[in-house]
Amino acid sequence: MAMAPSSQVTGNEPVVGGRIGLRRRFTRDGVHPYDQVAWERRTSRITNYRDGSVAFEQPDVEVPVSWSLHATNILAQKYFRGALGTPERETSLRQVADRVVDTIAGWGRAGGYFADEAEAAAFADELKYLIVTQRGAFNSPVWFNIGAKGRKRQASACFILSVDDTMDSILNWYVEEGTIFKGGSGAGVNLSRIRSSAELLNGGGTASGPVSFMRGADASAGTIKSGGATRRAAKMVILNADHPDIEDFVWCKAVEERKARVLREAGFDMDLDGKDSHSTQYQNANNSVRVTDEFMQAVVDDADWHLRAVTTGEVVRTVKARDLMRQISEATWQCADPGMQFDTTINRWHTAANTGRINGSNPCCFVGETLVDTSDGLIAIERLARMSDEGRSLPEASSLDLEAGVVQRREIIKAWIVGSTTDLVEVRTQKGIVARCTPEHRFLTSTGEYREAATLEAAVELRAVEGQDWVLSVEHLSLDEPVAVYDLEVEGTHNFAVAAPAADSRSGCAVVVHNSEYMHLDNSACNLASINLLAFLDEDENRFDVEGFQHAVEMFFTA
């Protein structure tokens, strides 16, 4: 297939303005983009497939002639704002596109993003044209919220949340998810930090386990209509393959769907939104098991797989990796869940690897009194964070160049307080280092591999500033009150050295640890938009409009 530039309207016009450098490609100055499209009015009607009754109807809906009835129904039912049957109800795609695009363009004007009014007008016209011609579209929260009276400006498609092993954190998870769903967005969470049902509580008794707490979140997701529309919440739940409750997690959805089939055969209404379907649990999320290459190799080798306590790291139970994989496969065959996330591959293919690994769990960090080996001596990481907040110059950190195998002084880009936690690991070494950190923080071993603190064992050889040090003990701590935890980012090598109180770089009593930088998943959001590739394909000429596609991507990125 030939790749050729578009012949659309004004592909060779010069850049308008100079701040963003937007180019008119599909529209002309002085010609409204809506005038380049043929419009018609039609009735949007959705019927119940079972009895033919009308589930939704709105007459006199204005859309481009080229739009399908299916697209019309989605627009009218999901994205029109205002109560149905009132003067405030939107009736045309023009109104929806104007509401969203004019709001975004208004923010651009107010923020000084455009060089002049001509550039602002070009931005708005081009974006509206892309929307009404179905060359591109925003994610649902944009249509739900942007420019809509009384709606929060929530535009992100999905949020990744973090849950700690405390009741406050678990209940806050419910609140955060409900708020996110109300705004029309989706949420995902890794529950592997919640202690298993095989572990003890501090006050006595055994824990409920993450699968139990999933019920409350599932009920909330099933109750809240996303964005206030007839749209179900979008939800992802993840559990690591070495969590003691992994088998319960694997089967929770399949078992409930067996129940649903029995109830349907008994005459209950168990369709997706049937009146009796809400008694079926775990139906409002996609579940995924997060596995490593180590697990997959154990499957190949038919080796043992250890399930480890969240609070202590001790082996709670040992299963055959191949048997666990078989259970995952059988459950997925029955109900299409759980899926699988390949942790090692995800991080191997990480397109921004120098900004930290993708975890889907809590940020990796140290308590405030942790001493960092720097060009100004040993400095507590909390002090470095204060210096960074105050805009003061930061010293250089001792850092290991893994390729050259030498310790160098490297710039500390920033240091900051990440948050707080009650779950820590205390690593003691033979040379006197006592490091308290989150279980995921990685220590560099003498083999050149990083290992998470929770997986370290006595006698593991660590890479030190000079020579080696050895792990003396690893203790998992569950605190009554949360403590602040900190991290820093080192230029280039992305590691630094933590030391014992009486140590310095000359004594070698400082071991190398990874810095986490920005964690890509936890407590972050992502924005999505879709580009219709077929809209840029000229089948008669067998050409794909590469420049037009690039322009559409640029417009939605700018928005």
C-alpha positions as CSV (number, residue, x, y, z in Angstrom):
1,M,0.0,0.0,0.0
2,A,1.3,3.4,-0.9
3,M,1.8,6.0,1.8
4,A,0.9,9.5,0.5
5,P,0.1,12.9,2.0
6,S,-3.5,13.9,2.0
7,S,-5.1,15.9,-0.7
8,Q,-7.6,17.3,1.9
9,V,-8.5,21.0,1.6
10,T,-5.5,22.9,2.8
11,G,-2.7,20.4,3.5
12,N,0.0,22.9,2.5
13,E,-1.1,25.9,4.4
14,P,1.7,27.4,6.6
15,V,1.7,27.1,10.3
16,V,-0.7,29.4,12.1
17,G,0.9,31.4,14.8
18,G,4.0,30.3,16.6
19,R,3.5,29.1,20.2
20,I,2.1,25.7,19.5
21,G,2.5,25.8,15.8
22,L,-0.9,24.4,14.8
23,R,-1.6,23.8,11.2
24,R,-4.9,23.9,9.4
25,R,-5.2,20.7,7.4
26,F,-8.9,19.8,7.1
27,T,-10.6,23.2,7.5
28,R,-10.5,26.6,5.9
29,D,-10.3,29.9,7.7
30,G,-13.7,31.5,7.5
31,V,-15.6,28.3,6.7
32,H,-17.2,26.5,9.7
33,P,-16.2,22.9,10.0
34,Y,-19.8,21.8,10.4
35,D,-20.6,23.4,7.0
36,Q,-18.2,20.8,5.4
37,V,-20.5,18.0,6.5
38,A,-24.0,17.0,5.5
39,W,-26.4,16.7,8.4
40,E,-29.8,15.1,9.1
41,R,-32.2,14.5,11.9
42,R,-33.3,11.1,13.0
43,T,-34.8,9.3,16.0
44,S,-32.6,7.5,18.4
45,R,-34.3,4.4,19.7
46,I,-33.0,1.4,21.6
47,T,-35.3,-1.6,22.2
48,N,-35.2,-4.5,24.7
49,Y,-34.1,-7.5,22.7
50,R,-36.2,-9.8,24.8
51,D,-39.7,-8.3,24.5
52,G,-39.2,-5.4,22.0
53,S,-40.1,-2.7,24.5
54,V,-38.5,0.7,24.1
55,A,-35.6,1.1,26.5
56,F,-34.5,4.5,25.3
57,E,-35.9,7.0,22.8
58,Q,-35.0,10.5,21.7
59,P,-36.5,12.0,18.5
60,D,-35.0,14.7,16.3
61,V,-31.4,13.9,17.0
62,E,-29.0,15.8,14.6
63,V,-26.0,13.9,13.3
64,P,-23.9,13.8,10.1
65,V,-25.6,11.7,7.4
66,S,-22.5,9.4,7.4
67,W,-23.1,8.4,11.0
68,S,-24.6,4.9,11.6
69,L,-27.7,4.4,13.7
70,H,-25.5,2.6,16.3
71,A,-23.2,5.6,16.6
72,T,-26.3,7.9,16.9
73,N,-27.7,5.8,19.7
74,I,-24.5,5.8,21.7
75,L,-24.2,9.6,21.3
76,A,-27.8,10.3,22.4
77,Q,-28.1,7.8,25.2
78,K,-24.6,8.1,26.7
79,Y,-23.2,11.5,25.9
80,F,-26.0,14.0,25.5
81,R,-26.2,16.1,28.7
82,G,-29.4,17.4,30.3
83,A,-32.5,15.6,31.5
84,L,-34.4,13.8,28.7
85,G,-37.5,15.7,27.6
86,T,-36.4,19.0,29.0
87,P,-35.2,22.1,27.1
88,E,-31.7,21.7,28.6
89,R,-31.3,18.3,26.9
90,E,-28.7,18.3,24.1
91,T,-30.1,17.2,20.7
92,S,-27.2,17.6,18.3
93,L,-23.7,16.4,17.8
94,R,-22.9,20.1,17.2
95,Q,-23.8,20.9,20.7
96,V,-21.7,18.1,22.2
97,A,-18.6,19.0,20.1
98,D,-19.1,22.7,20.8
99,R,-19.4,22.0,24.6
100,V,-16.2,20.0,24.7
101,V,-14.0,21.7,22.2
102,D,-14.9,25.3,23.1
103,T,-14.2,24.5,26.7
104,I,-10.8,23.1,26.0
105,A,-10.0,25.9,23.6
106,G,-11.1,28.4,26.2
107,W,-8.6,26.9,28.7
108,G,-5.9,27.2,26.0
109,R,-6.6,30.8,25.5
110,A,-6.7,31.5,29.2
111,G,-3.4,29.7,29.7
112,G,-1.6,31.5,26.9
113,Y,-1.0,28.3,24.9
114,F,-2.0,29.9,21.5
115,A,0.2,32.5,19.8
116,D,-2.9,34.5,18.7
117,E,-6.7,34.1,18.1
118,A,-6.1,32.7,14.6
119,E,-4.2,29.8,16.1
120,A,-7.0,29.2,18.7
121,A,-9.6,29.2,16.0
122,A,-7.6,26.8,13.9
123,F,-7.3,24.4,16.9
124,A,-11.0,24.5,17.6
125,D,-12.1,24.1,13.9
126,E,-9.7,21.2,13.3
127,L,-10.7,19.3,16.4
128,K,-14.4,19.7,15.7
129,Y,-13.9,18.5,12.1
130,L,-12.0,15.4,13.3
131,I,-14.9,14.6,15.8
132,V,-17.9,15.1,13.4
133,T,-16.2,13.1,10.6
134,Q,-15.4,10.3,13.1
135,R,-11.6,10.5,12.5
136,G,-11.1,10.7,16.2
137,A,-12.9,10.7,19.6
138,F,-12.2,11.4,23.2
139,N,-12.7,8.9,26.0
140,S,-16.1,8.8,27.7
141,P,-15.3,11.1,30.8
142,V,-14.5,13.9,28.4
143,W,-18.0,13.7,26.8
144,F,-19.6,13.2,30.2
145,N,-17.9,16.1,32.0
146,I,-16.1,18.7,30.0
147,G,-18.2,21.8,29.6
148,A,-21.2,20.2,31.3
149,K,-22.9,22.4,33.8
150,G,-22.4,21.1,37.4
151,R,-19.9,18.4,36.4
152,K,-16.4,18.1,37.7
153,R,-13.6,18.5,35.1
154,Q,-12.7,14.8,35.3
155,A,-11.3,13.9,31.9
156,S,-9.0,10.9,32.6
157,A,-10.1,7.5,31.4
158,C,-8.6,5.4,34.1
159,F,-7.0,5.7,37.5
160,I,-4.6,3.2,39.2
161,L,-5.1,3.1,42.9
162,S,-2.9,1.9,45.8
163,V,-4.2,-0.1,48.8
164,D,-2.2,-0.7,52.0
165,D,-2.8,-3.5,54.6
166,T,-4.9,-1.3,56.9
167,M,-8.7,-0.9,57.3
168,D,-8.5,2.8,56.7
169,S,-6.7,2.2,53.4
170,I,-9.2,-0.4,52.3
171,L,-12.2,1.7,53.1
172,N,-10.5,4.7,51.4
173,W,-10.2,2.4,48.3
174,Y,-14.0,2.0,48.2
175,V,-14.4,5.8,48.5
176,E,-11.9,6.6,45.8
177,E,-13.3,4.0,43.4
178,G,-16.8,5.2,43.9
179,T,-15.8,8.8,43.3
180,I,-13.9,7.8,40.1
181,F,-16.9,5.8,38.8
182,K,-19.3,8.7,39.5
183,G,-17.1,10.9,37.2
184,G,-17.3,8.3,34.4
185,S,-13.8,6.9,34.7
186,G,-12.4,3.4,35.4
187,A,-10.1,2.2,38.2
188,G,-7.5,-0.5,38.7
189,V,-5.8,-1.8,41.8
190,N,-3.3,-4.4,42.9
191,L,-4.5,-6.0,46.2
192,S,-1.3,-8.0,46.9
193,R,-0.3,-5.8,49.8
194,I,-3.4,-6.9,51.8
195,R,-2.5,-9.7,54.1
196,S,-4.0,-13.1,53.2
197,S,-6.8,-15.0,55.0
198,A,-4.0,-17.4,56.3
199,E,-2.4,-14.6,58.3
200,L,-3.0,-13.3,61.8
201,L,-4.3,-9.8,62.8
202,N,-2.4,-7.7,65.3
203,G,-5.3,-7.8,67.7
204,G,-5.9,-11.5,67.4
205,G,-7.8,-13.7,64.9
206,T,-7.2,-14.2,61.2
207,A,-7.5,-11.7,58.4
208,S,-10.3,-11.6,55.9
209,G,-8.0,-11.5,52.9
210,P,-8.2,-9.4,49.7
211,V,-10.8,-11.6,48.0
212,S,-13.3,-10.9,50.8
213,F,-12.7,-7.2,50.5
214,M,-13.3,-7.4,46.8
215,R,-17.0,-8.1,47.5
216,G,-17.6,-4.6,48.9
217,A,-15.8,-2.9,46.0
218,D,-17.7,-5.1,43.5
219,A,-21.1,-4.1,45.0
220,S,-20.1,-0.4,44.9
221,A,-19.1,-0.7,41.2
222,G,-22.3,-2.5,40.4
223,T,-24.4,0.2,42.1
224,I,-22.8,3.3,40.7
225,K,-23.6,4.1,37.1
226,S,-20.5,5.5,35.6
227,G,-20.7,9.2,34.8
228,G,-24.4,9.2,35.8
229,A,-25.2,7.4,32.5
230,T,-26.4,3.8,31.8
231,R,-22.8,2.7,31.7
232,R,-21.2,0.1,34.0
233,A,-18.1,0.9,36.0
234,A,-14.8,-0.1,34.4
235,K,-12.7,-1.9,37.0
236,M,-9.5,-4.0,37.1
237,V,-8.3,-6.1,40.1
238,I,-4.8,-7.6,40.2
239,L,-3.2,-10.2,42.6
240,N,0.3,-11.4,42.5
241,A,0.9,-15.1,41.8
242,D,2.7,-15.7,45.1
243,H,-0.1,-14.3,47.3
244,P,-1.5,-17.0,49.6
245,D,-5.0,-16.3,48.5
246,I,-4.2,-16.6,44.8
247,E,-6.3,-19.7,44.3
248,D,-9.4,-18.1,45.8
249,F,-8.8,-15.1,43.6
250,V,-8.5,-17.3,40.5
251,W,-11.8,-19.1,41.1
252,C,-13.9,-16.4,42.7
253,K,-15.6,-15.2,39.5
254,A,-16.0,-18.7,37.9
255,V,-17.7,-20.1,41.0
256,E,-20.2,-17.1,41.1
257,E,-21.0,-17.6,37.4
258,R,-21.7,-21.3,38.0
259,K,-24.3,-20.0,40.6
260,A,-25.7,-17.6,38.0
261,R,-26.3,-20.5,35.5
262,V,-28.1,-22.6,38.2
263,L,-30.3,-19.6,39.1
264,R,-31.1,-18.9,35.4
265,E,-32.1,-22.5,34.9
266,A,-34.4,-22.1,38.0
267,G,-36.1,-19.2,36.3
268,F,-34.4,-16.2,37.8
269,D,-33.5,-13.1,35.6
270,M,-29.7,-13.4,35.4
271,D,-29.1,-11.3,32.3
272,L,-26.4,-8.6,32.5
273,D,-28.7,-6.1,34.0
274,G,-31.5,-8.5,35.1
275,K,-33.2,-7.8,38.4
276,D,-31.8,-10.9,40.0
277,S,-28.3,-10.7,38.7
278,H,-27.0,-8.4,41.4
279,S,-26.8,-11.3,43.9
280,T,-23.9,-12.7,41.8
281,Q,-20.6,-11.4,43.2
282,Y,-17.3,-10.4,41.5
283,Q,-19.0,-9.5,38.2
284,N,-18.0,-5.8,37.9
285,A,-14.3,-6.2,37.5
286,N,-11.8,-7.8,35.2
287,N,-9.4,-9.9,37.3
288,S,-5.8,-10.5,36.4
289,V,-3.0,-12.6,38.0
290,R,0.4,-10.9,37.9
291,V,3.1,-13.4,37.1
292,T,6.9,-13.2,36.7
293,D,9.3,-15.1,34.4
294,E,10.3,-17.1,37.5
295,F,6.7,-18.4,37.8
296,M,6.5,-19.2,34.1
297,Q,9.8,-21.1,34.3
298,A,8.5,-23.0,37.3
299,V,5.5,-24.0,35.1
300,V,7.8,-25.3,32.4
301,D,9.9,-27.2,34.9
302,D,6.9,-28.5,36.9
303,A,8.6,-27.0,39.9
304,D,7.3,-26.0,43.3
305,W,5.9,-22.5,43.7
306,H,5.9,-20.8,47.2
307,L,3.0,-18.7,48.4
308,R,4.4,-16.2,50.9
309,A,2.8,-14.3,53.8
310,V,2.3,-10.6,53.0
311,T,3.3,-9.6,56.6
312,T,6.4,-11.8,57.1
313,G,7.5,-13.1,53.7
314,E,7.5,-16.6,55.1
315,V,6.3,-19.5,53.0
316,V,2.6,-20.2,53.9
317,R,2.0,-23.0,51.4
318,T,3.8,-24.6,48.5
319,V,1.9,-25.6,45.3
320,K,3.0,-26.9,42.0
321,A,3.4,-24.0,39.6
322,R,1.9,-26.1,36.8
323,D,-1.2,-26.9,38.9
324,L,-1.7,-23.2,39.6
325,M,-1.3,-22.4,35.9
326,R,-3.9,-25.1,35.1
327,Q,-6.3,-23.6,37.6
328,I,-5.9,-20.2,35.9
329,S,-6.5,-21.7,32.5
330,E,-9.6,-23.7,33.6
331,A,-11.2,-20.7,35.3
332,T,-10.5,-18.5,32.3
333,W,-12.0,-21.2,30.0
334,Q,-15.2,-21.1,32.2
335,C,-15.7,-17.3,32.6
336,A,-12.9,-15.5,30.6
337,D,-11.3,-14.4,33.9
338,P,-8.7,-14.1,35.3
339,G,-6.4,-12.7,32.7
340,M,-2.7,-12.6,33.2
341,Q,-0.2,-9.7,33.5
342,F,3.4,-10.6,32.8
343,D,5.4,-8.5,35.2
344,T,8.9,-9.3,33.9
345,T,7.9,-8.8,30.3
346,I,6.1,-5.5,31.1
347,N,9.2,-4.1,32.6
348,R,11.5,-5.5,30.0
349,W,9.5,-3.7,27.3
350,H,9.1,-0.6,29.4
351,T,9.4,2.3,27.0
352,A,10.6,4.7,29.8
353,A,12.6,2.3,31.9
354,N,14.9,5.0,33.3
355,T,11.9,6.4,35.1
356,G,11.4,3.4,37.3
357,R,9.8,-0.1,37.0
358,I,6.1,-0.6,36.4
359,N,4.8,-2.3,39.6
360,G,1.1,-2.0,40.1
361,S,1.9,-2.0,43.8
362,N,3.0,0.6,46.3
363,P,5.9,3.0,45.6
364,C,9.3,1.8,46.8
365,C,10.9,4.0,49.4
366,F,12.7,4.4,52.8
367,V,11.9,5.9,56.2
368,G,13.1,9.4,56.8
369,E,16.1,8.6,59.0
370,T,17.7,6.5,56.3
371,L,21.2,7.8,55.6
372,V,22.3,8.4,52.0
373,D,26.0,8.4,51.1
374,T,26.6,11.8,49.4
375,S,29.4,14.2,48.5
376,D,28.6,16.1,51.7
377,G,28.7,13.0,53.9
378,L,25.9,10.9,55.2
379,I,22.6,12.8,55.0
380,A,19.1,11.6,56.1
381,I,16.8,11.1,53.1
382,E,14.1,13.3,54.8
383,R,16.6,16.2,55.0
384,L,17.3,15.8,51.3
385,A,13.6,15.9,50.6
386,R,13.3,19.2,52.6
387,M,16.2,20.6,50.7
388,S,14.6,19.7,47.5
389,D,11.3,21.2,48.5
390,E,13.0,24.4,49.4
391,G,14.8,24.6,46.1
392,R,18.2,24.2,47.6
393,S,21.1,22.7,45.8
394,L,21.4,19.0,46.4
395,P,24.7,17.1,46.9
396,E,25.8,14.3,44.6
397,A,25.1,10.8,45.6
398,S,27.4,7.8,45.5
399,S,26.0,5.7,42.7
400,L,27.2,2.6,40.9
401,D,27.7,2.6,37.1
402,L,26.5,-0.9,36.3
403,E,28.2,-1.1,32.9
404,A,31.6,0.2,34.1
405,G,31.4,-1.4,37.5
406,V,32.6,1.7,39.3
407,V,31.1,3.9,42.0
408,Q,30.7,7.5,40.9
409,R,29.2,10.7,42.3
410,R,25.9,11.5,40.5
411,E,23.5,14.4,40.6
412,I,20.4,13.9,42.8
413,I,17.7,15.3,40.6
414,K,15.1,15.5,43.3
415,A,14.1,13.9,46.7
416,W,10.6,13.8,48.0
417,I,8.1,12.3,50.5
418,V,6.2,9.6,48.7
419,G,3.5,9.0,51.3
420,S,3.0,6.9,54.4
421,T,2.7,3.2,55.2
422,T,2.4,0.8,58.1
423,D,4.1,-2.0,56.3
424,L,7.9,-2.0,56.3
425,V,10.8,-4.4,56.0
426,E,14.0,-4.0,58.1
427,V,17.1,-5.2,56.4
428,R,20.2,-5.7,58.6
429,T,23.7,-6.3,57.2
430,Q,26.9,-7.7,58.6
431,K,28.6,-4.4,58.3
432,G,26.0,-2.7,60.5
433,I,23.5,-1.2,58.1
434,V,19.9,-1.1,59.3
435,A,17.6,-0.1,56.5
436,R,13.8,0.2,56.9
437,C,12.0,0.4,53.6
438,T,8.8,-0.7,51.9
439,P,8.8,-4.4,50.9
440,E,9.3,-3.7,47.2
441,H,12.4,-1.6,47.4
442,R,15.2,-3.2,45.6
443,F,18.7,-3.9,46.7
444,L,21.5,-4.7,44.3
445,T,23.1,-8.1,44.8
446,S,26.7,-9.1,44.0
447,T,25.4,-10.9,40.9
448,G,24.2,-7.7,39.4
449,E,20.5,-8.4,40.0
450,Y,18.1,-6.3,42.0
451,R,16.0,-8.0,44.6
452,E,13.1,-6.7,46.5
453,A,13.6,-6.3,50.3
454,A,10.8,-8.7,51.1
455,T,12.6,-11.5,49.2
456,L,16.0,-11.0,50.7
457,E,17.4,-13.8,53.0
458,A,20.3,-14.1,55.4
459,A,23.7,-14.5,53.7
460,V,22.5,-12.9,50.4
461,E,25.6,-11.0,49.2
462,L,24.9,-7.3,48.5
463,R,26.8,-4.9,46.3
464,A,28.5,-2.2,48.5
465,V,30.2,1.1,47.7
466,E,33.4,-0.8,48.2
467,G,33.3,-4.6,47.9
468,Q,30.4,-6.5,49.3
469,D,28.1,-6.8,52.4
470,W,25.9,-9.6,53.4
471,V,22.3,-9.7,54.7
472,L,22.2,-10.6,58.4
473,S,18.5,-10.6,58.8
474,V,15.2,-9.5,57.2
475,E,12.2,-8.6,59.5
476,H,8.8,-7.6,58.3
477,L,7.3,-4.8,60.4
478,S,3.6,-4.0,60.8
479,L,3.3,-0.7,62.6
480,D,0.4,0.6,64.6
481,E,0.7,4.1,63.0
482,P,1.8,5.0,59.5
483,V,5.2,6.5,59.0
484,A,6.3,8.8,56.2
485,V,8.5,7.3,53.5
486,Y,10.8,9.0,51.0
487,D,12.6,8.4,47.8
488,L,15.0,10.2,45.5
489,E,16.1,10.1,41.9
490,V,19.7,9.9,40.7
491,E,20.7,11.1,37.3
492,G,21.8,8.4,34.8
493,T,22.5,5.3,37.0
494,H,19.2,5.5,39.0
495,N,20.7,4.0,42.1
496,F,22.2,5.3,45.3
497,A,23.8,4.0,48.5
498,V,22.4,3.8,52.0
499,A,24.7,3.5,54.9
500,A,25.1,2.7,58.6
501,P,25.3,5.7,61.0
502,A,29.0,5.5,61.6
503,A,29.8,4.7,58.0
504,D,31.3,6.7,55.1
505,S,32.1,5.9,51.5
506,R,35.7,5.0,52.4
507,S,34.6,2.3,54.9
508,G,32.5,0.6,52.3
509,C,29.6,0.3,54.8
510,A,27.0,1.5,52.2
511,V,25.0,-0.8,50.0
512,V,23.5,0.1,46.6
513,V,19.7,0.3,46.2
514,H,17.5,1.3,43.3
515,N,15.7,4.6,43.2
516,S,12.0,4.4,42.3
517,E,11.4,7.8,40.7
518,Y,7.9,8.2,39.5
519,M,5.8,5.1,39.9
520,H,3.9,4.6,36.7
521,L,0.8,3.0,38.1
522,D,-0.1,3.7,41.7
523,N,-2.2,6.8,42.3
524,S,-1.9,8.0,38.7
525,A,-4.3,8.5,35.8
526,C,-4.2,8.1,32.1
527,N,-6.0,9.9,29.3
528,L,-7.2,8.0,26.2
529,A,-8.5,9.0,22.8
530,S,-9.2,6.9,19.7
531,I,-8.1,7.6,16.2
532,N,-10.1,5.9,13.4
533,L,-7.4,4.5,11.0
534,L,-9.9,3.6,8.3
535,A,-11.0,7.2,8.1
536,F,-7.5,8.0,6.7
537,L,-7.6,5.2,4.2
538,D,-8.4,5.9,0.5
539,E,-9.4,2.5,-0.7
540,D,-9.9,3.7,-4.3
541,E,-6.3,5.0,-4.4
542,N,-5.0,2.3,-2.1
543,R,-3.3,5.1,0.0
544,F,-3.1,5.8,3.7
545,D,-3.0,9.5,4.6
546,V,0.0,9.5,6.9
547,E,0.2,13.2,7.4
548,G,-3.5,13.5,8.1
549,F,-3.2,10.8,10.7
550,Q,-0.2,12.5,12.3
551,H,-2.1,15.7,12.4
552,A,-5.1,14.1,14.1
553,V,-2.8,12.6,16.7
554,E,-1.2,16.0,17.3
555,M,-4.6,17.6,17.7
556,F,-5.8,15.2,20.3
557,F,-2.5,15.2,22.2
558,T,-2.7,19.0,22.3
559,A,-6.2,18.9,23.6
